[in-house]
Amino acid sequence: MKRFLAFVLLLFNSSFLFAHIEQLFFLEGTLGNKPIAMRIHREEDLYHGEYFFLSDKKNISFRGECNSKDCLLSVFVMNQETHKEESTEVFRISENNDHTWSGTWRKGSNTVNILLKPIDVSKFNHPYKDLPFIKSLDPYSYVRTSELKFSAVRTKKINGITVEWLKETISGVEFIRLGKGLPTEVLNKVNTTLTGLHLAKSEGSFWCNPSTTNLKDYKFIFNISLLNKSILSLTALTTSNCFATTPETTTENITLDIKTGQQLSLEDIFYAGNKTIPAVNSAEWFDYRYKTFGAIIHKLLLNEYPDKMKASTGACSYNKDEAWQFPDWKLGEKGLLVKAFLPDYLHCEKSEEFLIPYTKLEEYRKREIR
């Protein structure tokens, strides 16, 4: 009986494993005489993916099917007049015994040969290969980011520290590095983190800005709310309509320890618990946020803004502990800036931003801020 059950379990697990076939191919080579990189994703009998020319880096998406002989993969764009997809490019390629791929690419009356081979990332001299963000990339994105370059745009001094605006030359995405006013070893650490963030936003623009569609908007802007020799706090806004017909904006608040370049959690700066500071997203962290943190922030805001708090009523009211358990936050010159968190299903408007003076948070402060 035990052997029979073991056989049934083995059969079930084998069926489960082989029921879904999925493969990824990361390739680089030439389309005609132009260098490209390609990513092909196989899911059962369906194939889809994207490729880019090394000259402009922008994704071009395709999809299609393969048989025992070859693959027919097409690039489709939406005709804005007929609202129907039209095929504009066609790959007819096949995998060879040595794992190279070859075939043809056709666009209109133009047909050229294509030859691809598996990407070997060790052959690419990536200037940022040691950054955590780069290490997290698949070979396709690794190749693309290996050639990104930055050019100087402008500089500005904030609290005695030179801030340098740099632009990634192809995507146009701008971000900052820090300059004079800080020790060299400090600059190396914080600028390593800032470079990783800049590369991430630039790479995001290539994925989110396909050259084959009319939906090309991708905007990245940021605002520095605090910069001194201890802290850099900023808000980054990314607006795109690459996967939707209307623009969508995501907000990211980033606070860095200048001396280490590490991103700080709110508990790293202010903590009201009586135990060791819990790791973010741990069970202990959620327990602290639910039982302690929300109530303290709510009480502080009631003291600072009694009329506004009491005037906030209904389902979207932020005059309650729950609204302040997981607030959006950043640091400013005068205090902690917070916005209430209200569940999306309530369809509430964004709460206004409230300032809690540092003097009111002094008993909870865990590190130097100014």
N, C-alpha and C positions, 0 to 999 in steps of 0.2 A: 504493500500500500504506500509506504514512504517513497519507494522508488518511482511508483506511478505518479505521485504528487510532484516529485522532483522533476520528472519528465514533463508534466503539464506546465509547471512553472517555467522551465527552460524554454519550452515551445512558445509560451505566452510572451516571455521576455524577448525571444528572438524575433517573433512577429512584430512586437512593438518597435524593436530597434530597426528592423528593415522596412517598416511600414512607411517611414518618411526618409527620403534621400535628400541630403542637402550638402552642397559643396561650394567652396569659394576658390576662385582662381585670381591670383594677382600677377599681372603681366606687364611687360614693358617692351618697346620695340619701335618699329617705324610704320607709319601710314604713308605710303609713297616714300618721300624723303624727309618726312616730318616726324620727330620723336614724339611718342605718346606713352601714356600709362593707361592700363585698363583693369577694371575689376569686374569679374563675371560671377554672378550668384546663381547657382542652380538650386531650384526647389522642385523636386520630382521631375516632370518633363518640361517645366517652365524655366526659362533663363532670363535674367535681367541684370542690369549693371550700369556702369558709366565709364567714360573714358575722358581724358583731357590731353590737349596738346601741351607739351612742356613750355611752349612759348607764352600761353595765356592762362593756363592752370584751371580754367573753368570747367565744371562738370558738364558732360553731354550724356544724357541718359538714353538707354536703349532697352528693348525687350524682344523676346522671340522664342523660338523652339529649336531643338536639335534632334537629329535622327542618327542612325548608325553611320551615316556618311559625313554630314557636316551640320553646321549651325547657321540659321538664318535669323539675324538680329537686326532690328530696325529702330531708327530714331524717329519719334513721332512729335509733331508740334500741333498745337490747336489752331485751326483756321478761325480767326476772329469774326469772319463774316458768316461762315456756315456753321460754326460751333462744332465742327467735326475734326477728328484727328487726321492728320495727313503724314504719310511716311516721307521723310526728306533724305535719309541716309540708310544704306543697307550694307551690312557686313555679311559675307558668306565665308565662314572660316571653319577650320577643323583642327582638332588636336592631333599632333603627330606622335609617333612612338617615343620620341625623345622628349616629349612634353612641351615642345614648342608648338605654336599655333601659326597657321598660315592661311591665306586666302585672298579675297578681294574686298574692297570698299567702293561703293558706288554712291555718287551724289549727282543727280541729274544725268548729264551725258558723260560725266567724268568718272572713270574707273581706274583705280590704282591698286597695286599689290600691298598686302599688309603682312608683316612678319613679327611675331611676338615670342617672348620667352619668359619663364618665371622670374619674378623680381628677386634679385639678390641684394638685400639692403646693404651688405658689407661693401659693395662696390660704389656706394654713394657716399661722398664726403660731406656728411651732414654737419653743418657748423653748430647745431643745437642738439646733437644726439644725446647729450647727457641730461637734458631737461626731462622731468617726470612726464610732462605732456607729450613730448615726442616719443618717449618710450612706450606710451599707451597706444600709439597709432598703429594701424595696420600698414602693410607695405605700400599700398596705394597712396595713402596720405603721407607716409614717410617720404616717398619720392617727391611729392609735390612741395612739402615744406622744406626740403633740402635746398631749394633754390630761392627761397624767399629772401628779399633784401629790404632794408629800411633806409629812408632818406630823411634828413632833418627838415623840419617845417618851421618851428619857432621855439623860443625859450621864454621863460618867465620866472621871476623869483617870488617864492612864497615863504615867509618867515625865515629868510636868509638862505633858503635852499633853492638851487637852480632846478627848474623843471623843464625837461626837453621833450617837445612833441615830435614824434617820428611817424612817418607814413610808410606802410607796406606798399611797395611801388606798383604792384599789379592790382590788388584788391582795392587799394585806396584807404584801407582801414587805418585810422590814426590811434595812437596810444602814447603813453609817456614813459620816460626813464628819468631817474634823478641824477643830478650832477653835483657841482660844487656846493660845499656847505656841509658835507658829510664825509667821514673817513673812508678811504678807499675800500677797506674790507667790508664796511657796511654797505657801500654802494654796490659792490659785487653781489652781495646776497640779495638785496632788495631788487636790483635790476634783473637778476636771474628770474625771479618770480614775475616781474613785470613783462619780461620778454616772453615767458611762457604764456601769459595771458594774451599778449598781442598776437602770438602765433595761433593761439586757439581761436581768436575772433577772426583772424584772416582766413584760416582754414574753413571756419564756419561759413564765411561769405562765399567761398568757392562751391560748397555743397548747396548753399541756399541761393545761388545766383546762376542757375543753368542758362547757358547761352542759346538754348533752343526754344525758349519761351518768352513771352512778352512780360511775364511777371518777374521783373529783375530788381525790384527794390530791396536793398539791404543797407540799413543805416545803423552805425554804431557810434553813439556819443556817450560822453561821461562827464561827470562833474565832481571836482575835488571838494569835499566838505571840511577836511582837516588834514594839514600836513605840518609836522614839526619833526624834531629829532627823535621822537619816540614812536609816532603813529602816522600812517597814511590811511585815510578813510575816503572812499569815493563811491559814487553810484554810477553804474553802467546801464545804459538803455540800448537794447537791440530791437530794431523794428524791421520786419520783413513781411513780404507777401509772397514768398517763394512757394509755399505749399498751400496757399489759400488765396481767395480772390480779394480779400480785404486785409490790410496790414494788421499784424499782431505785434505787440510790444511786450518784451520781457524785461523785468527790472532785476538787477543783481547788485546788492550792496557788498562791497569788499573792504575789509579793514586788515591792514598788514602791520606787523611788528617791524619797524624800520631796521632794527639791529639784526634780526634773524631772517627777515624776508618771509616769515611764516604768516599764513592767514590766521586771524584771531577769531575765536567764537566770542559771543557776548559774555559767557561765563569766565573767559580768560581775563576779562576786564572788570566786570562787576559780578559778584556772586554773593547770594544771601543765604546759602545753605549752611548747615552745621557739619557737613561731611566733606570728604575729598571731592573736588570738582569732578563731576561725572563726564565721561566721554559723550560728545554730541551724538544724538540718536540712540543712545543706550537706554535700557529700561529705567535706569536711575535718573537719567537726564529728563526723560518724559515725566517721570514722577515728580521731579523737582519743578519742572515747568508748570505742571497741572496744579500742584498743591501749594507751591510757595511763590514762584516768580510772578505769575499773572496777578495774584492778589497784591503783591508789593507795588508793581508798576501801576495798577489801577488806583491804589490808594494815593500814590504820589501824584498822579494826574488829577485826582479829585481835589487834592490840596492846591495844586497849581492852577487848575482850570475848572473850578466848581460849576460855573454857569454852563459852560460848553458840555461838560459831562452830563449834567442833569437834563440838558435839553436834548440829548441823544436818546431817543426812545424807539420802540418797535423792534422788529426782527433784526434790523441792521444796527441796533444800538451798540455803541462801544463803551457804554457805561456799565461794564460788567467784567469780572475777572477773566472770563474765557476769551474776550477780545484781545487780551494782552499777554496771553501765554506764549504765543509765537509771533511777535510783531516783526515787521520790517524795521531794521534799525541801521543807524550809522552814527558816527561821531562828528560833532561840530566844534567850533571854537568855544562855545559857551556851555555845551552840554550834550547829553544823549538825545538823539532825534529818533522818534518812534512813530510808526503808523500801525493802526489796529489790523489784526488779521481776522477776517470774516470769511466763512466758507463760501466757495464759489456758487454752490447751489442756491444761496440766498439772493444772488444777483445784486449785491449791494455795490454802491459806488465806493471808490477808494476813500478811506478815511483821510482826513487832513493830517498833516505832520505836527507832532507835539514835541516841544523841547522840555526836557527835564534837566535843570541846572546841575552841573557837577557837584556843587555844594550840597545838594540834597541826596547825592549818591555816594558821598565820601565814605560812609561806614561800610559800603559794599565794594569799594575799589580794591583791585588786586594788583594793579600795575600803574606805572607812570603814564600819564596821558598828555601832559603839557610840559 
